[in-house]
Amino acid sequence: MTRITVQVGFREGLGYVSEANHTVTRSVSALSLNVLRKRIMVVALQGRKAGEEVAVTLLLDSVAQRECDRRRAAAGL
């Protein structure tokens, strides 16, 4: 299994934004962390062997963490 760690920020108007690195070669954005993780998986799996497993870990910066906490509080989680 390949493990991928991606830095994530939050930009007003764009949502959550990943930073490109050596494994995920382009920046990806989404309005939710769930969709962002799925989009990163698509980019990460390009060029890999069929059936290869990939685990994605999102490292949120302080702004992204604050937004995540705000959304959880608003949802009552």
C-alpha positions in Angstrom: 0.0 0.0 0.0 1.2 3.5 -0.9 0.7 6.2 1.7 0.3 9.7 0.5 0.4 12.8 2.8 -1.0 16.0 1.4 -1.0 19.5 2.9 -4.4 21.2 2.8 -5.4 24.9 3.2 -8.7 26.7 3.0 -9.4 29.6 0.6 -12.6 31.6 0.7 -14.4 31.1 -2.6 -12.4 28.0 -3.5 -12.9 25.8 -0.5 -10.3 23.3 0.6 -7.1 23.4 -1.6 -4.3 20.8 -1.6 -0.7 21.6 -2.3 1.0 19.8 -5.1 3.9 17.5 -4.2 6.1 14.8 -5.7 3.2 12.2 -5.5 0.2 14.4 -6.3 1.6 16.6 -9.1 -1.2 19.2 -9.2 -3.2 21.2 -6.8 -6.8 20.0 -6.2 -9.7 22.0 -4.7 -13.2 21.0 -3.4 -15.9 22.4 -1.2 -15.6 19.5 1.3 -12.8 17.4 2.7 -14.5 14.2 1.6 -14.7 15.3 -2.1 -11.1 16.7 -1.9 -9.8 13.3 -0.7 -11.6 11.5 -3.6 -10.2 14.0 -6.1 -6.7 13.5 -4.7 -7.2 9.7 -5.0 -8.0 10.1 -8.7 -4.9 12.1 -9.3 -2.7 9.8 -7.2 -3.9 6.7 -8.9 -3.0 8.0 -12.4 0.0 6.1 -13.7 -0.1 3.4 -11.0 -0.7 -0.3 -11.4 -4.3 -1.5 -11.5 -5.4 -2.7 -8.0 -2.6 -0.8 -6.2 -4.0 0.5 -2.9 -3.4 4.1 -1.9 -4.0 5.7 1.5 -4.4 9.5 1.6 -3.7 11.5 4.8 -4.8 15.1 4.8 -2.7 17.5 6.9 -4.8 20.6 7.5 -3.2 24.0 8.1 -4.7 26.2 10.8 -7.2 27.9 8.6 -8.5 24.6 7.1 -8.7 23.1 10.6 -10.7 26.1 11.9 -13.1 25.8 8.9 -13.5 22.1 9.5 -14.2 22.7 13.2 -16.7 25.5 12.3 -18.6 23.1 10.0 -18.7 20.3 12.5 -20.0 22.7 15.2 -22.7 24.0 12.8 -23.7 20.4 12.0 -23.8 19.5 15.7 -21.0 16.9 15.5 
